[in-house]
Structures are given as C-alpha cells and as structure tokens.
C-alpha cells in the first residue's frame, strides 16, 4: 500500500499523505471509529521518519486522534513530530 506522495513546502521536501487516505481517516472520524483512526494513522506513519511528513498532514493526524477522544495520545504524537523536526534541523546545522 502506498500511503504517501512526494510533495514540497518551501524549499523542504516533505511527504504528503495521499488524499484518499486522508479521506479514509476523515470517514473513520465521522463514524467515531477509534480503531480505524488509529490503524490508518499508524499505517501512514510506519515507513518514514516523522520529520519527513508535511506539517499540515502531521496536524491532521494529531487532530484526528483528538476528535476520537485520544487526547493524551494526540499530545504525545504532536510532541514526537516536533521533536523529530527539531532534531533533524539540529543535525543539518551541526553536520
């Protein structure tokens, strides 16, 4: 399954989640299916480091978890995205 497509934001290349998978997650949210939201989100995230994801897609996934009442998990995922981006910037500057 290919959940991502290459995209760009500014000069950085980010991974964009394919629209059909964003739609599938949105459908799971509207049906209040916690298991499907978690499963689809984990499948989307499994192949790439978090810093490679487009920030708008990262925000979408965090929001998806919040909308199915997984607030602690959403906060943890947001923290992981931020940490991953900051560590990537740090290593680019210092190497």
N, C-alpha and C positions, 0 to 999 in steps of 0.2 A: 504494500500500500504506500502510495506517495502522498504524504500529508502536507508537503511544503513545496513552495516555488520560490525561486530566487527573486529578490526584489532589492530596491535600494532606497535609502532615506539619507539625503545629503550625500556625502562622499563615502559613507559607510555602506557596506553590503550587508543586508540583513536577510534572514529567512522570513518569508511571508507565509502564513498558514493559508492553504488553498481555500477559496471561498466556499466550496461545497462542504468542507469540514467545519468552517465557521458556522455555516447554516445548520449542520447536524448538531453541533453543540448548542446553538440557539434553540433548536427544536427540543432538545433534551431539557433545556432550562424551562421552556414554556410548559413542558409536561411534568416539571418538577421531578425529573428522574435523576436523582443524585448519582446513582451508579453509572448511568450513561455519560453524565458530565465528567465524572472522574475518569472513566475508562477512555473516552475520546481525548480528554486533555492529556492523559499520560501517554497515549499512543502518539499524539502530536509531538510531545516533548522528548521522546526517548532517543532520537537519533542525532541530536545536535546539542552542543553546549548552550546554556541559556543566553549567553551574551550574543549569540548569533540571531536570536529572534527579534523581529521588528518590535519596538516598544509598544506600538499600538496593539499588536497581537498579544503581547505579554499582558497588557492591561485588560484585554478582552478575557483572557483565561483567568486572571485574578477576579475580575468582575463575575465571571461565570460561577466560580466557587462561592462567592458571596451571595449570589442570587439563589443558590440552593442551600443556603444557611451553613456553609462550611467556612465560617469567618476566620477561625484560627488557622486553618489550612491555607486560606487565601492570603492571610498576612504572611505566613511562612513562605509561600511561593513568591509573593512580592519581594520579600527580603532576599530570597535567593536570586531573583532576577537582578536586583540592584547590586548585590554583592558580586555577581558574575560579571556585570558590566564594569563595575569599578575595578575589579581585579584585572580584567582584560585591558583597560586603559592604563593601569599601573604598569603592567608588563610591557605594553607597547612603548611607554615613555622610558622605562628603565632598561630596555634591551635594544 
